[in-house]
Amino acid sequence: MYVLDFFCPARCLAIEVDGEAHERGDRPERDVQRDAWLASEGVRVLRIPASEVLGNMEGAVRHIVAFARG
């Protein structure tokens, strides 16, 4: 079972806000496995660095909207 940061069922879209912990230890490999499983279930995954959300919220939102529409 996985917990997602945000999920939009209408678009089958998961949005993951990744802090620096996602760059450490076995996290990168675990994230790849998780994303592959979600894709196999028909869920698209958009990963956004937390620094982008904190430093450019408007840009992050535009990125999410464009991805969701695409």
C-alpha positions as CSV (number, residue, x, y, z in Angstrom):
1,M,0.0,0.0,0.0
2,Y,1.2,3.5,-0.8
3,V,0.3,6.9,0.5
4,L,0.4,9.7,-2.1
5,D,1.0,13.4,-1.4
6,F,-1.9,14.4,-3.7
7,F,-4.1,12.4,-6.0
8,C,-6.6,13.5,-8.7
9,P,-8.9,10.6,-9.6
10,A,-10.4,12.4,-12.5
11,R,-7.0,12.5,-14.2
12,C,-5.5,9.4,-12.6
13,L,-2.7,11.7,-11.5
14,A,-0.5,11.4,-8.4
15,I,1.6,14.5,-7.5
16,E,4.5,13.8,-5.3
17,V,6.4,16.7,-3.6
18,D,9.9,15.4,-3.0
19,G,12.1,16.8,-0.3
20,E,15.8,16.1,0.0
21,A,15.0,12.8,1.9
22,H,14.0,11.4,-1.5
23,E,17.7,11.7,-2.6
24,R,19.1,9.6,0.3
25,G,19.7,5.9,0.9
26,D,17.4,3.5,-0.9
27,R,14.7,6.2,-1.5
28,P,15.5,6.8,-5.2
29,E,15.2,3.1,-5.9
30,R,12.0,2.8,-3.8
31,D,10.5,5.8,-5.6
32,V,11.3,4.2,-9.0
33,Q,9.6,0.9,-7.9
34,R,6.6,2.8,-6.5
35,D,6.2,4.9,-9.7
36,A,6.4,1.7,-11.8
37,W,3.7,0.1,-9.8
38,L,1.5,3.2,-10.0
39,A,2.0,3.3,-13.8
40,S,1.0,-0.4,-14.0
41,E,-2.3,0.7,-12.3
42,G,-2.8,3.5,-14.8
43,V,-1.7,6.3,-12.5
44,R,0.6,9.0,-13.9
45,V,3.1,10.4,-11.4
46,L,4.4,13.9,-11.4
47,R,7.3,14.5,-9.0
48,I,8.1,18.1,-8.1
49,P,11.0,19.1,-5.9
50,A,9.9,20.7,-2.6
51,S,12.3,23.5,-3.3
52,E,10.4,24.4,-6.4
53,V,7.1,24.4,-4.5
54,L,8.6,26.6,-1.8
55,G,10.5,28.9,-4.1
56,N,8.1,29.2,-7.0
57,M,4.6,28.1,-6.0
58,E,3.0,29.7,-9.1
59,G,5.4,28.0,-11.4
60,A,4.8,24.7,-9.7
61,V,1.1,25.1,-10.0
62,R,1.4,25.9,-13.7
63,H,3.6,22.9,-14.2
64,I,1.0,20.6,-12.5
65,V,-1.9,22.1,-14.6
66,A,0.0,21.6,-17.8
67,F,0.9,18.0,-16.9
68,A,-2.7,17.2,-15.9
69,R,-4.0,18.5,-19.2
70,G,-1.3,16.7,-21.3
